[in-house]
C-alpha cells in the first residue's frame, strides 16, 4: 500500500511538472509505466493464487490494488495526448502483460488501450504495423510463459471489435487484425495445453496449426 501511494505521488508529479511540451521527460514517463506494471504484476498481489480465507482478508483490508493501479496506468496513458506515439511500440509489451492478469475488471478497463495505440499509429502513418508486429511477438512469449486464457481471448476479441467497428477507417483492417490475434492466441493456448500430453498425434496437430 505504501508503494502504491508512492507511485501515485510520482504520477501526480509527472502530470504537474513533466507533461507540457517544454518540460516533457520521456524517460521519467517510461519509468512510471514500467514501475506501475511491475507493481501490478508482482506475485504478492495475484489474489487468485491465495486461499479463499487469505484472499478475503486482503480484499477487506486493502481492496484489489491491481484494479487501482491499472486504472491509474490507463488514465496516465490517455493523459499523454499527442505524445503517445513516442511510446509505440515500446509500451506494447508492458500493457499486454498488464491486460493478461486474470482479473476481469482490470482486463475490461485496460484492453481498450490497444485500440488507442492502433488509432494513434494509424493517424500518423495510415497503418498500425509496428504495433501489430510487437503485439504478436510479445503475445507468443507471454502465452508460452503461462499467461492468457479463454476468457482473455473472448474479451480481447469483443472489446477490440467494438472499438474498431466504431471507427470507419479502422473497421476493416481492425477486424482483420483482431481475427489474426485471436487465431494465434487460440493456437498458442492449444499448444501450451498439450505440451506435456502423451497423445503425440494431437500434440503434433497443435504444433502444425501453430506453425
Beta strands, then each sheet from edge to edge (+ up, - down):
end
